[in-house]
């Protein structure tokens, strides 16, 4: 993840979690949360493990922020249960778009 995108994601996650204080320890924990969620959610949505989530991802951006909230609370397993339908629907959109652009494995 490039530094600018990582910083943007971190700031958005801080707002989502209502983190209003400055702390290197909190920032480091949030960096870990962003990296963990990016890799796992990216794979489950069909982007790949190195995808950098941004607002341009539409519905996936909201899922990313919510997954970060759950991961920060050590409850990512609950996220998968609570958002299973949303993740599946979003994956259909992501993979359909990728196939339409020639990025997916449409011939398989």
Secondary structure as GFF3:
##gff-version 3
##sequence-region A 1 108
A	DSSP	alpha_helix	3	17	.	.	.	ID=ss1
A	DSSP	alpha_helix	24	45	.	.	.	ID=ss2
A	DSSP	three_ten_helix	55	57	.	.	.	ID=ss3
A	DSSP	alpha_helix	59	72	.	.	.	ID=ss4
A	DSSP	alpha_helix	76	82	.	.	.	ID=ss5
A	DSSP	alpha_helix	84	100	.	.	.	ID=ss6
###
